[in-house]
Amino acid sequence: MLEGKVAVVTGGSRGIGAAICKLLGKNGANIAFLYAGNTQKAEETQNTLEGMGIKAKGYQCNVADAAQVAGVIKQIVSDFGGIHILVNNAGITKDKLIPMMKVEDFDSVVDTNLKGAFYTIKSVYPLFLKQKSGKIINISSVSGLMGNAGQANYSASKAGLVGLTKSVAKELASRGVCCNAIAPGFIATDMTETFTGNEDIKNAIPMKRFGQAEDVAKLVLFLASDASDYITGEVIRIDGGMAM
Ligand code: NAI
């Protein structure tokens, strides 16, 4: 399905990002993933991917740092010979009600979740323009669509990703480049491990269960493949019906 393609996945060492790396790789893509700081975990992920017969390499890069992102994208092009798919998955939470939320907590979440995606998109933009093709997939959240008490920073960053997605889609639609966003609900990963036993949350989900990282990966595969070539600027919820 993705033979000969190179996919860049930010935050690819664990959770949803690692599931995306595995599924895109299993479907033929070569994988360059970015990770924040846990080199041991990144090596484990790289070994797992290579053990599956996937060409893969992890790159330490703080997506909130524009210069680091520009440098790493250049390096990936040199190592892999090109980039065809970009998945902006890296994200953090620093949840607090607004009176307790420090300005730095707001900034760091927006810097990572929203500006990080802008930096990667800016770095691949000339490449995608030149090759007249490319798939950009931004991992937003239902928090960005509905808002969430205690997540002013996170919701704002994820809503910002929706605006970024639609603007990029409009800029690049006539150039053969698609840009879409995915808005997951509760997915069982490290990020949500403190909520997995919470029955109130489960009851608020029509399907009465959390999603799995692999569920999100399957949607990314669809948006990364030519099966979705006429879809751009779209935001697709994957939330067991929670935000409908
Ligand atoms: P996670 O916490 O397990 O993984 C996040 C990944 O982002 C990690 O690999 C981490 O190293 C990377 N990362 C964080 N800051 C970074 C930085 N400055 N530079 C580079 N990489 C950085 O989280 P999970 O659950 O896998 O989430 C992945 C994405 O999905 C995030 O954007 C998150 O906001 C989003 N999401 C997750 C939901 C969930 O229920 N788990 C729901 C909705 C959205």
Residues whose N, C-alpha, C, O or C-beta is under 5 A from the ligand:
A	BS01	NAI	G11 G12 S13 R14 G15 I16 G17 L34 Y35 A36 C61 N62 V63 A64 N89 A90 G91 I92 T112 I139 S140 S141 P184 G185 F186 I187 T189 D190 M191 T192
